Amino acid sequence: MISRLVYDTLLPWPVIWVAVALAVAMVALALWQGLPGWWLRGLAAAALILALTGPSIETEERQPLSDIVLMVVDRSSSQSLSDRAAQTEAAAARIEAEVASMPNTELRRIDVGDGEEDAGTQLMTALAGALAEEPRARVAGAILVSDGRAHDLAALPSMPAPLNLVMTGHQRDWDRRLVVKTAPAFGIIGEPLSVTIRVDEMGRMPGSEAGRDVEIRLSIDGAEPQTYRMPVNTDLELALTLTHGGQNVVQFAVPAAEGEITDRNNEAVVQINGVRDRLRVLLVSGEPHAGERTWRNLLKSDSSVDLVHFTILRPPEKQDGVPVTELSLIAFPTQELFVEKIDEFDLIIFDRYSQRGILPPSYFENIKRYVEDGGAVLVSAGPEFASVESVYHSALADILPARPTARVLERGYLPRVSDIGHRHPVTEGLEEAWEPEGSDLPQRAEGEPRWGRWMRQIELADTRGQTVMDGADGEPLLVLDRAGQGRIALLASDQAWLWGRGFEGGGPQLELLRRLAHWMMKEPDLEEEALTATAQGQRMTVTRRTLGEGPRELTITAPDGTPTVLPMEESDPGRFTAVYDAPEIGLYRLKEGDMERVYAVGPSAPKEFEQTIASDEALAEPMAATNGGTVRIEEGLPDVRAVRAGRPAVGRGWVGITPRDAHATVGLSVSPLLPAWAFLLIASALILAAWLREGRR
């Protein structure tokens, strides 16, 4: 219980001070005139002024409040290294027991895991949140149980009491870390690009390991790794060459050394998108026909395509004895195009081309070799494909996916996507994507495509590969195949231009031919066998595209080597998906059948593993500002002591808190020092005494 004098003035204080000044002046005048009752007059004035101030006795009844100690326990990924988890549990239990034994003291425990989206350890954010929930006057101290690697120092609150760190880890710990310092997001296929990497040494390196060159393993898309030797603590620039378009997963790894605290930061993954500088296409047009410019217009409309086009305008029935070598205005560079520079082309298209002596047999042998080495040939066939001048009667017969029967079907038919075509990226969804225009379209039976008919088709036999579209009488219309490392396609009709002209409502001519051309040029999005992954946060969606059927199982190997097997559900024809919630940030290996790939959820080496050696360097200054400091768990579990404010709050084997003596007011009473009439009576008595004294004189 606490009592104190308070004032409840009847007049404003400025008026009271004016009254004080007048009273002092009057007493001084009485003293100057030699009146013997001057002091009695002064006391009377003082009594009246005191009555105006309303003096009262305020009595406060207080209830003491307990002190609060905040303990923030680091549960981030770096705390799982070595024996840090056990150290953390032991230290937290010891602090809880110590605080529980202290009178009038409570403990608030806050556990902190990994921050979202690789934000690292959010110790200060957690401390600030806990501090905001408690009255600052009751907080006697804060204790961090951590390795000291906080990544949000900017969120450090102003501490009203000592801040101490109980640090996990060991002074003998050491580690190597692989860092990708620079890497491009895009790279041109076939041209070298550079990636800069570095291996840093951290901690107390053993003499047998310190400064020693290390082995670097480089793998692209899970292929056999290449091995290099490089010095540590030094930047190394590596030259890479991308071999395909789309995403290229480049993986770097340093073998873990014995005694290293972790190998989680010994790997790094860079995802580089391979792009072609320019797609080079050679278009060879044969005899003139109504859709002659179809391929030219399509390829010229694509700004990423360089087109080389030549057309044979002389019809075969014109026999005037002119030598073939003299049928062009300039000498046609067949030697240059089909021998010397053929490998510079990404695609060769034969549009209704027939053999008439322009290309000798040896050139077709070279074209066959070009395909088997990774090139692509597309044959858009007309009636000449069924004749004796067909390109089938050349070396291309060994790689073409079908043989002409010499029969030409001259009647209207509806091109249809085949069963396997519904799964192939060239033709999947083609019917659903087509919206016919006009109201006078011919009626179609239920289940038939709504596009227009074609009027001619070359009959094929001995078909191999994938028939993605059927034509008249269910005969193969579009056949795709692979030859060696290359691709080859056969479109057994020259009537695709009817769709472009709007015949019977038209059809998806541009979309079909665009997909076909880009599939042949190995566009990654059109691969029929692919395993891809995307992630939103730590939720990963894995998609398997395949021409096969039947159930699929996905094996996911986590960064710590733990495998997980998930069933994949068919979301669309030829597409199987699985959703996986990654338990942690890092590098995951995906495998389904014979398809494998690596995918990084967040960075392959998260922020938690950038600095793995325990250190209080970042927290030293804010702890010193509160008279706090660091104790190491490896030197013994600490005691908790109460220290006076302003005294050091850390010592060998102990950390300190500052008792705050906080309280809550549970009762408050105010009573006047004297009643008003008592002040008036006192003042009257003093005035009377002064009058009597001066009158007696």
Buried (B, 14 or more C-beta within 10 A) or exposed (E): EEEEEEEEEEEEEEEBEEBBEEBEEBBEEBEEEEBEBBBBBBBBBBBBBBBBBBBBEBBBEBEEBBBBBBBBBBBBBBBBBBEBEEBBEBBBEBBBEBBEEBEEBBBBBBEBEBBEEBBBBBBBBBBBBBBEEBEBEBBBBBBBBBBBBBBBEEBBBEBBBBBBBBBBBBEEBBBBBBBBEEBEEEBBBEEEBEBEBBBBBBBEBEEEBEEEEBEBBBBBBBEEBEEBEBEBEEEBEBEBEBEBBBBBBBBBBBEBBEEBBBBBBBBBBBBBBBEBEEBBBBBBBBBEBEBBBBBBBBBBEBEEBBBBBBBBEBEEEEEEEEEEEEBEEEEBEEEEBBBEBBEEBBBBBBBBBBBBEBBEEEBBBBBBBBBBEBBBBBBBBBBBBBBEBBBBBBBBEEBBBBBBEEEBBEEBBBBBBBEBBBBBBBBBEBBEEBEBEEEEBEEBEEEEBBBBBBBBBBBBEEBEBBBBBBBBEEBBBBBBBBBBEBBBBBBBBBBBBBBBEBBBBBBBBBBBBBBBBBBBBBBBEBBBBBBBBEBEEBEBEBBBBBBEEEEBBBBBBBBEEEEEEBEBEBEEBBBBBBEBEBEBBBBBBBBBBEBEBBBBBBBBBBBBBBBBBBBBEBBBEBBEEBBBBBBBBBEEBBBBBBBEEEEEBBBEEBBBBBBBEBBEEEEEEEEBBBEEEEBBEBBEBBBEBBEEBBEEE
